[in-house]
Amino acid sequence: QQATQRMLDEATRVGANAVINVRYSTSAVTAGAAEVYAYGTAVLLVPES
């Protein structure tokens, strides 16, 4: 949940209003601990006129 929120916050910071192709990855740090990575492509969606 924290990884997803950080990704969305960064997308907003750079002016995006959506993130597409979201992927998650994990890696073991130590026994009993792991990291979760969330990444995707930040995009700016605009309505067609």
LUMLODO-705591 format. One record per residue (C-alpha): residue number from 1; residue in one letter; x, y, z. Coordinates in pm, 1 decimal. Each point is the difference from the previous one (the first is absolute). Layout:
N
<node><num>NUM</num><residu>a</residu><u>X</u><v>Y</v><w>Z</w></node>
...
This chain:
49
<node><num>1</num><residu>q</residu><u>0.0</u><v>0.0</v><w>0.0</w></node>
<node><num>2</num><residu>q</residu><u>282.9</u><v>241.0</v><w>85.4</w></node>
<node><num>3</num><residu>a</residu><u>183.9</u><v>-80.6</v><w>-324.4</w></node>
<node><num>4</num><residu>t</residu><u>-313.6</u><v>68.4</v><w>-203.9</w></node>
<node><num>5</num><residu>q</residu><u>-65.1</u><v>329.5</v><w>176.9</w></node>
<node><num>6</num><residu>r</residu><u>358.8</u><v>116.5</v><w>-54.2</w></node>
<node><num>7</num><residu>m</residu><u>-29.3</u><v>-80.9</v><w>-369.9</w></node>
<node><num>8</num><residu>l</residu><u>-325.5</u><v>197.0</v><w>-28.0</w></node>
<node><num>9</num><residu>d</residu><u>144.9</u><v>293.6</v><w>193.5</w></node>
<node><num>10</num><residu>e</residu><u>300.2</u><v>14.8</v><w>-233.6</w></node>
<node><num>11</num><residu>a</residu><u>-224.5</u><v>-16.0</v><w>-306.2</w></node>
<node><num>12</num><residu>t</residu><u>-202.4</u><v>293.0</v><w>132.5</w></node>
<node><num>13</num><residu>r</residu><u>318.5</u><v>191.9</v><w>76.0</w></node>
<node><num>14</num><residu>v</residu><u>109.6</u><v>-19.4</v><w>-364.1</w></node>
<node><num>15</num><residu>g</residu><u>-341.3</u><v>107.4</v><w>-130.7</w></node>
<node><num>16</num><residu>a</residu><u>-157.5</u><v>-334.1</v><w>-85.6</w></node>
<node><num>17</num><residu>n</residu><u>-357.4</u><v>-90.9</v><w>84.3</w></node>
<node><num>18</num><residu>a</residu><u>25.3</u><v>-377.0</v><w>-53.5</w></node>
<node><num>19</num><residu>v</residu><u>248.3</u><v>-286.5</v><w>11.6</w></node>
<node><num>20</num><residu>i</residu><u>-22.6</u><v>-280.7</v><w>-255.1</w></node>
<node><num>21</num><residu>n</residu><u>169.8</u><v>-338.3</v><w>-31.7</w></node>
<node><num>22</num><residu>v</residu><u>47.9</u><v>-24.7</v><w>377.8</w></node>
<node><num>23</num><residu>r</residu><u>227.0</u><v>-282.7</v><w>111.0</w></node>
<node><num>24</num><residu>y</residu><u>112.9</u><v>-127.5</v><w>338.0</w></node>
<node><num>25</num><residu>s</residu><u>324.6</u><v>-167.7</v><w>93.0</w></node>
<node><num>26</num><residu>t</residu><u>131.9</u><v>-134.4</v><w>328.4</w></node>
<node><num>27</num><residu>s</residu><u>341.5</u><v>-79.0</v><w>136.5</w></node>
<node><num>28</num><residu>a</residu><u>113.3</u><v>-152.2</v><w>327.4</w></node>
<node><num>29</num><residu>v</residu><u>207.9</u><v>238.0</v><w>209.8</w></node>
<node><num>30</num><residu>t</residu><u>71.5</u><v>-215.9</v><w>303.6</w></node>
<node><num>31</num><residu>a</residu><u>-164.3</u><v>-297.9</v><w>164.6</w></node>
<node><num>32</num><residu>g</residu><u>-360.3</u><v>96.3</v><w>65.0</w></node>
<node><num>33</num><residu>a</residu><u>14.7</u><v>328.8</v><w>-193.3</w></node>
<node><num>34</num><residu>a</residu><u>-71.2</u><v>88.6</v><w>-361.3</w></node>
<node><num>35</num><residu>e</residu><u>-23.5</u><v>305.8</v><w>-222.7</w></node>
<node><num>36</num><residu>v</residu><u>-287.5</u><v>60.7</v><w>-238.3</w></node>
<node><num>37</num><residu>y</residu><u>56.0</u><v>212.9</v><w>-309.3</w></node>
<node><num>38</num><residu>a</residu><u>-287.1</u><v>157.2</v><w>-191.8</w></node>
<node><num>39</num><residu>y</residu><u>70.9</u><v>154.6</v><w>-337.4</w></node>
<node><num>40</num><residu>g</residu><u>-185.1</u><v>106.3</v><w>-310.1</w></node>
<node><num>41</num><residu>t</residu><u>-27.5</u><v>271.1</v><w>-261.6</w></node>
<node><num>42</num><residu>a</residu><u>-134.1</u><v>337.9</v><w>109.9</w></node>
<node><num>43</num><residu>v</residu><u>-227.5</u><v>156.8</v><w>-262.0</w></node>
<node><num>44</num><residu>l</residu><u>-218.2</u><v>306.3</v><w>-45.5</w></node>
<node><num>45</num><residu>l</residu><u>-344.9</u><v>-99.1</v><w>-122.0</w></node>
<node><num>46</num><residu>v</residu><u>-203.0</u><v>268.6</v><w>-176.1</w></node>
<node><num>47</num><residu>p</residu><u>-355.2</u><v>-31.4</v><w>-131.6</w></node>
<node><num>48</num><residu>e</residu><u>-50.7</u><v>-7.8</v><w>-376.4</w></node>
<node><num>49</num><residu>s</residu><u>-171.7</u><v>305.8</v><w>-138.5</w></node>
